[in-house]
């Protein structure tokens, strides 16, 4: 049986959080610009909260994903837009 080769860099973050966050924005070679928006965020909500979120999105004519994306963009604007 052969020994496993070590995975360098696997699940390791840079010491500087800003570098870590900025590194995620870089596109791998050969990917389209739209592929950069593929991060997934998972949150735990109660069934009642989920229902209220879905109803609010429906009443606004939006999908839940679009409504939550707009909420996050409003609450956490890109660094260049802060304070505007």
Buried (B, 14 or more C-beta within 10 A) or exposed (E): EEEEEEEEEEEEEEEEEEEEEEEEEEEEEEEEEEEEEEEEEEEEEEEEEEEEBEEEBEEEEBEEEEBBBEEEEEEEEEEEEEEE
